[in-house]
């Protein structure tokens, strides 16, 4: 999501300085470019997109004096403030948001860890599921550890070894630390983790488990405004799916769809042609909708599309109050209701 600023992109004050070797040429007579600082971004696609918009791309690192920020003095005099948009690959702290000038924007809202961290998201969804069980039935039973250790232990013990659970570290990614289990004995009760019932009868593509990655842009948190991108990714496992049993719980390429895990399998097929969106272990969402229509009918496509939109909206709703509160706390000059001024 794009966080706080004062003006719409088309109304931002343009910065006239040039960044050495980084800006694309602009047609004669046009206003100075918007400056995008990418010193905290490792992705070349962001730079390419900015140059395509005739933005200036600034690689100069920004120096933040946190003591001065905390004292309400902004940033140190040595800091580079000569930018309109700061694009970062990581979350942003409230202090960084507090020092934004009226013509500056970030690509994240503060407090997004409540959505991005598995524990925070699990707590938010479970809280609403208790009040509205029929509306929030799109995710499996979830326990946030260690706070809900006793409830989780009771559930897993009551299955007498016949129920499979998936354990995920709270703040990890790329499949790191994820495992399946049918006993609590190999689960550390003191670590920050999330436990869920494992869905053992998933829809399969060519006999393999898969997931879909949906992209949602959040431009405002109060009122909530979001956009669902029309395309996305489908990630397919490299090994044929079999229902979880004691002897195969550790077969990651059967049960986990993460690219970082499956790419090392000899059976992984890389797609090297963008026009061939239905080839390999990573495919496009548009290809998936066509496949689903052919294999299960248009009614299945319509139902799943509606479900995806519904799930995205409800997931954001579950964390909207804390996002709005954090934003309001950071932007002292914002008027009620707090808005990011996104168009």
C-alpha positions in Angstrom: 0.0 0.0 0.0 1.0 3.6 -0.4 1.2 5.5 2.8 0.8 9.1 3.9 1.3 12.2 1.8 -0.6 15.4 1.2 -1.3 15.6 -2.5 -2.3 13.4 -5.4 0.5 12.2 -7.6 -0.4 14.6 -10.4 -0.3 17.6 -7.9 3.0 16.8 -6.2 5.6 19.6 -6.2 8.2 18.4 -8.7 11.8 18.4 -7.7 14.1 19.9 -10.3 17.5 18.5 -9.4 19.1 15.7 -11.4 20.3 12.4 -10.1 23.5 11.4 -11.8 23.0 8.7 -14.5 19.6 7.6 -13.1 16.9 9.6 -14.8 15.4 9.0 -18.3 15.3 11.8 -20.8 12.1 13.8 -20.8 10.4 15.5 -23.8 11.3 19.2 -24.1 9.0 21.6 -22.2 7.7 19.1 -19.7 7.9 19.7 -15.9 10.7 18.3 -13.8 10.3 14.6 -12.9 9.0 13.1 -9.7 12.0 11.7 -7.8 11.8 8.1 -6.6 14.4 7.1 -4.0 15.2 3.4 -4.3 18.2 3.2 -1.9 16.3 0.5 0.1 15.0 -1.4 -2.8 16.9 -4.3 -4.5 14.4 -4.9 -7.4 15.3 -3.7 -10.8 11.7 -3.9 -12.0 10.8 -0.9 -9.7 13.6 1.2 -11.4 12.4 0.1 -14.8 8.8 1.1 -14.1 9.9 4.5 -12.7 11.9 5.3 -15.8 9.0 4.3 -18.0 7.0 7.0 -16.2 9.9 9.5 -16.8 10.5 9.6 -13.1 14.0 10.3 -11.7 15.6 7.3 -10.0 17.6 8.3 -6.9 20.0 5.8 -5.4 21.3 8.1 -2.6 20.9 6.6 0.8 18.7 8.5 3.3 20.2 9.2 6.7 17.7 9.3 9.6 18.5 10.8 12.9 16.0 8.9 15.1 16.7 11.1 18.2 15.8 14.2 16.3 12.7 12.5 14.8 11.6 11.4 18.3 12.0 15.0 19.5 9.8 16.3 16.7 12.7 17.9 14.8 12.4 15.9 11.6 15.6 14.6 10.0 19.2 15.7 10.5 20.5 18.4 8.3 22.7 16.0 6.5 19.8 13.8 5.4 18.8 13.5 1.8 15.2 14.8 1.6 15.2 15.6 -2.1 12.6 13.0 -3.2 8.9 12.6 -3.7 8.5 8.8 -3.3 10.6 6.5 -1.1 10.3 2.8 -2.2 11.5 0.3 0.4 11.4 -3.5 0.4 10.7 -3.7 4.1 8.1 -2.3 6.5 8.3 1.3 7.6 8.5 2.5 11.2 6.0 5.1 12.6 9.0 7.4 13.1 9.8 7.4 9.5 6.2 8.2 8.6 6.1 11.0 11.1 8.9 12.9 9.3 7.3 12.9 5.9 6.9 16.2 4.3 3.6 17.2 2.6 5.0 16.3 -0.9 6.4 12.9 0.0 5.0 9.4 0.0 6.1 5.9 1.1 5.1 2.6 -0.5 3.9 1.1 2.8 1.5 2.1 5.5 2.8 1.9 9.0 1.6 -1.1 11.1 1.3 -3.5 8.1 3.0 -6.1 10.2 -0.4 -6.8 11.7 -1.3 -8.1 8.2 2.1 -9.4 7.0 3.1 -11.4 10.2 1.3 -14.7 10.5 0.6 -14.3 14.2 -1.0 -10.9 13.9 -3.1 -11.9 11.0 -4.2 -15.2 12.7 -5.3 -13.2 15.8 -7.2 -10.7 13.8 -9.0 -13.2 11.6 -9.8 -15.5 14.6 -11.2 -12.6 16.6 -13.7 -11.8 13.9 -14.4 -15.5 13.2 -15.7 -15.9 16.8 -18.2 -13.1 16.2 -19.1 -13.9 12.6 -18.3 -17.5 12.1 -20.3 -17.9 8.8 -18.6 -14.9 7.2 -15.1 -15.8 8.3 -15.0 -19.5 7.5 -12.4 -19.2 4.7 -9.4 -20.1 6.8 -8.6 -23.3 8.8 -8.6 -23.4 12.6 -5.6 -21.4 13.8 -3.6 -21.2 17.0 -1.0 -18.4 17.7 1.8 -19.8 19.8 2.9 -19.7 22.5 -0.1 -17.7 23.7 -2.6 -20.5 22.6 -0.3 -23.4 23.4 -2.8 -25.2 25.7 -5.6 -25.0 23.2 -3.4 -26.2 20.4 -2.1 -29.1 22.5 -5.6 -30.2 23.4 -6.6 -30.2 19.8 -3.7 -32.1 18.5 -3.8 -34.7 21.4 -7.5 -35.3 20.8 -6.8 -36.5 17.3 -4.7 -39.4 18.6 -2.2 -39.0 15.9 -4.7 -38.9 13.0 -4.9 -35.2 12.5 -2.2 -33.3 10.6 -1.2 -29.8 11.5 1.1 -27.3 9.8 3.5 -25.2 11.8 4.9 -21.9 10.5 7.3 -19.4 12.1 5.6 -16.1 12.8 8.0 -13.8 10.9 9.8 -16.1 8.4 9.3 -16.5 4.6 10.2 -18.7 1.7 9.1 -21.8 3.5 11.8 -21.6 6.1 11.0 -23.5 9.3 7.6 -24.8 8.1 6.8 -28.4 8.9 3.9 -30.9 9.2 3.2 -32.8 12.4 0.7 -35.1 14.1 2.1 -34.6 17.6 2.9 -31.7 19.8 6.2 -33.2 20.9 8.2 -31.7 18.1 6.7 -28.3 18.4 8.6 -25.8 20.6 6.0 -24.3 23.0 8.1 -21.1 23.6 8.7 -20.0 20.0 6.5 -17.5 18.1 4.7 -19.7 15.6 1.3 -20.3 14.0 -0.3 -23.7 14.0 -3.2 -24.6 11.6 -5.1 -27.7 10.6 -3.6 -29.0 7.4 -6.1 -29.1 4.5 -5.4 -32.6 3.2 -7.7 -32.7 0.2 -6.7 -29.7 -1.9 -7.5 -29.0 -5.5 -4.7 -30.3 -7.7 -3.2 -29.3 -11.0 -1.7 -32.2 -13.0 -1.8 -34.2 -9.8 0.2 -31.6 -7.8 -0.6 -29.2 -5.0 -0.6 -25.5 -5.8 -1.4 -22.1 -4.5 -2.3 -18.8 -6.0 -0.7 -15.5 -5.2 -3.1 -12.6 -5.4 -2.0 -8.9 -5.5 -3.9 -6.2 -3.6 -3.1 -2.5 -3.6 -4.2 -0.6 -0.6 -4.3 3.2 -1.2 -6.2 4.3 1.9 -6.9 2.9 5.3 -9.7 5.2 6.6 -11.9 4.8 4.7 -10.4 1.5 3.4 -9.7 1.6 -0.3 -8.2 -1.3 -2.1 -7.7 -2.6 -5.6 -7.5 -6.3 -6.7 -5.0 -6.8 -9.6 -6.4 -8.9 -12.4 -3.4 -11.2 -12.8 -1.2 -13.1 -10.3 0.9 -16.2 -9.9 0.2 -19.9 -9.6 2.9 -21.9 -7.8 2.9 -25.6 -8.4 4.7 -28.3 -6.3 7.3 -30.4 -8.1 6.2 -33.8 -6.7 2.8 -35.5 -7.0 0.5 -34.9 -4.1 -0.3 -37.7 -1.6 -2.3 -37.3 1.6 -0.2 -36.7 4.6 0.9 -39.8 6.6 3.7 -40.4 9.0 6.2 -41.4 6.4 5.7 -38.4 4.0 5.2 -35.5 6.4 8.7 -34.3 5.7 8.5 -34.3 1.9 8.5 -30.6 1.4 8.1 -30.6 -2.4 4.9 -32.6 -2.0 3.2 -30.4 0.7 4.8 -26.9 0.4 4.3 -24.7 -2.7 7.1 -22.2 -1.9 9.2 -21.3 -4.9 12.4 -21.2 -2.7 11.9 -24.8 -1.8 10.7 -26.3 -5.1 13.2 -24.5 -7.4 16.0 -26.8 -6.1 14.1 -30.0 -7.1 15.4 -31.6 -10.3 11.8 -31.7 -11.6 11.3 -27.9 -11.4 10.5 -26.4 -14.8 11.4 -22.8 -15.3 9.3 -20.7 -17.6 11.6 -18.6 -19.7 8.9 -17.2 -22.1 6.4 -14.6 -20.8 4.0 -15.4 -23.6 3.8 -19.1 -22.5 2.0 -18.5 -19.3 0.8 -22.1 -18.8 4.3 -23.7 -18.8 6.4 -24.7 -15.8 5.9 -24.6 -12.0 5.1 -20.9 -11.9 2.2 -19.9 -14.1 -0.1 -16.9 -14.5 -3.4 -16.4 -12.7 -5.0 -15.7 -16.1 -3.9 -19.2 -17.3 -5.4 -20.6 -14.1 -8.8 -19.1 -14.7 -8.8 -20.6 -18.2 -7.7 -24.0 -16.8 -10.4 -24.0 -14.1 -13.1 -23.1 -16.7 -12.0 -26.0 -18.9 -11.7 -28.6 -16.1 -14.5 -27.5 -13.8 -16.8 -25.1 -15.7 -17.6 -21.4 -15.7 -19.7 -21.7 -12.5 -16.6 -22.8 -10.6 -14.6 -19.8 -12.0 -17.3 -17.3 -11.0 -17.6 -18.8 -7.5 -13.9 -18.8 -6.9 -13.5 -15.2 -8.2 -16.2 -14.0 -5.9 -14.6 -15.9 -3.0 -11.2 -14.4 -3.7 -12.6 -10.8 -3.6 -14.6 -11.6 -0.5 -11.6 -13.0 1.3 -9.3 -10.1 0.3 -11.9 -7.6 1.6 -12.5 -9.4 4.9 -8.8 -9.9 5.5 -8.2 -6.2 5.2 -11.3 -5.4 7.3 -9.9 -7.6 10.1 -6.8 -5.3 10.5 -8.3 -2.0 9.3 -8.9 -0.5 12.8 -5.3 -0.9 13.9 -4.0 0.4 10.6 -6.2 3.5 10.8 -5.1 4.1 14.4 -1.4 3.8 13.6 -1.7 6.0 10.6 -3.7 8.7 12.5 -1.1 8.6 15.3 1.7 9.2 12.7 0.1 12.0 10.7 -0.5 14.7 13.2 -1.8 17.2 10.7 -4.3 14.9 9.1 -8.0 15.8 9.3 -10.6 13.3 10.5 -11.4 11.0 8.9 -7.7 10.3 8.2 -7.0 9.8 4.5 -3.9 9.3 2.4 -5.3 11.5 -0.3 -4.9 8.7 -2.8 -7.1 9.2 -5.8 
